[in-house]
Amino acid sequence: MELLNRVQMTNYWLSNIDYQINKIKFINESSKSNNDYDDDDDESPEDQDDPSSNLTPRQKMLYDKYEEVVEEYGKFDKSAKANGAHYAPAAANPFKEEGMICGNCVYFMGGGGCEIVSGTIESDAICKLWIIPEDLIKVKK
């Protein structure tokens, strides 16, 4: 039984990695077409699999630090307490139109999962830990 649970967890983990890789590729392709980058393939294959490759330097630093915190202490909970992510469900997210949603965050794994926040996560929800590539945020005029 324990072996079956390990296999199931491994399959879940691998499917989430595939989801993240495809999401990152989509973000990077969108970014290139929107910013008229030249067609030179300057990026190494490692950069293409790195969720932080399309982030500002500050976002990259936050990405790395949040990963370290979660590795050391475990995932944040959804509460507004000291170890909480201050999660707001989709119905309470006032920033949806601007693209500030969990579905655009580099930590969102699809299927209701997040790399750093525990529990079921709605795609249109938001929390204080989001890291969303700048090209996915729409500023209101």
C-alpha positions in Angstrom: 0.0 0.0 0.0 2.8 2.4 0.9 4.5 1.7 -2.5 1.2 2.5 -4.3 1.0 5.8 -2.5 4.5 6.6 -3.4 3.8 5.8 -7.1 0.7 7.9 -7.1 2.5 10.9 -5.5 5.4 10.5 -8.0 2.9 10.5 -10.9 1.1 13.6 -9.5 4.4 15.4 -9.0 5.7 14.5 -12.5 2.4 15.7 -14.1 2.7 19.0 -12.3 6.2 19.4 -13.5 5.0 18.8 -17.1 2.2 21.4 -16.5 4.7 24.0 -15.2 7.1 23.4 -18.1 4.4 23.9 -20.7 3.1 27.0 -18.9 6.6 28.5 -18.8 7.1 27.8 -22.5 3.8 29.5 -23.3 4.7 32.5 -21.2 8.1 32.8 -22.8 6.7 32.4 -26.3 4.0 35.0 -25.6 6.6 37.3 -24.2 8.8 37.0 -27.3 6.0 37.7 -29.7 4.7 40.6 -27.7 8.1 42.3 -27.2 9.4 41.7 -30.8 12.5 39.9 -29.6 14.9 38.8 -32.4 14.7 35.1 -33.3 18.2 34.3 -31.9 18.0 31.4 -29.5 20.1 33.0 -26.8 18.5 30.9 -24.1 19.9 27.6 -23.0 17.6 24.7 -22.5 18.0 25.1 -18.8 16.6 28.6 -18.9 13.5 27.4 -20.8 12.7 25.0 -17.9 13.3 27.7 -15.2 10.0 29.3 -14.0 11.9 32.3 -13.0 13.5 33.0 -16.4 10.7 35.5 -17.5 10.8 37.5 -14.2 12.4 40.8 -13.2 15.5 40.5 -11.0 13.4 41.4 -7.9 10.9 38.7 -8.8 13.6 36.1 -9.3 15.1 36.9 -5.9 11.6 36.5 -4.3 11.0 33.3 -6.2 14.3 31.8 -4.9 13.6 33.0 -1.3 10.1 31.7 -1.2 11.3 28.3 -2.4 14.0 28.3 0.4 11.4 29.2 3.0 9.0 26.4 1.9 11.8 23.9 1.7 12.9 24.8 5.3 9.4 25.3 7.0 6.8 23.7 4.6 4.1 25.4 2.6 2.3 28.5 3.7 -1.3 28.0 4.8 -4.2 30.0 3.2 -4.9 32.0 6.4 -4.2 35.7 7.2 -2.0 34.6 10.2 1.8 34.7 10.5 2.4 31.6 8.4 -0.5 32.4 6.0 -0.5 33.5 2.4 -3.5 35.8 2.9 -5.3 33.8 0.2 -8.4 35.5 -1.3 -10.8 33.1 -3.3 -11.8 34.0 -6.8 -15.0 35.6 -5.7 -13.1 38.0 -3.4 -10.2 38.9 -5.8 -10.6 42.5 -7.0 -7.6 42.2 -9.3 -8.9 39.6 -11.8 -9.2 42.0 -14.7 -5.6 43.1 -14.3 -4.4 39.4 -14.7 -3.4 39.2 -11.0 -4.7 35.7 -10.5 -3.2 32.5 -9.2 -3.4 31.0 -12.7 -0.8 33.5 -13.9 1.5 32.9 -10.9 4.7 30.9 -11.4 3.8 28.8 -8.4 0.4 27.7 -9.7 0.5 24.0 -10.7 -3.0 23.7 -12.2 -5.6 21.2 -10.9 -5.9 23.4 -7.7 -2.3 23.1 -6.6 0.3 25.6 -5.6 4.0 24.9 -5.0 4.1 27.1 -1.9 0.6 27.4 -0.5 -1.3 24.4 0.9 -4.8 23.5 0.1 -6.9 23.8 -3.0 -6.2 26.9 -5.0 -8.6 28.5 -7.4 -7.2 29.7 -10.7 -8.8 33.2 -10.4 -7.9 33.6 -6.7 -5.0 35.6 -5.4 -2.6 35.7 -2.4 0.1 38.0 -1.1 2.9 35.7 -2.3 2.1 35.9 -6.1 4.9 36.2 -8.6 3.4 37.0 -12.0 5.5 37.8 -15.0 5.1 41.5 -15.8 3.8 40.8 -19.4 0.7 39.0 -17.9 -0.3 42.0 -15.7 -2.7 44.5 -17.4 -2.6 48.0 -15.9 -5.9 49.9 -15.7 -5.9 53.3 -17.4 
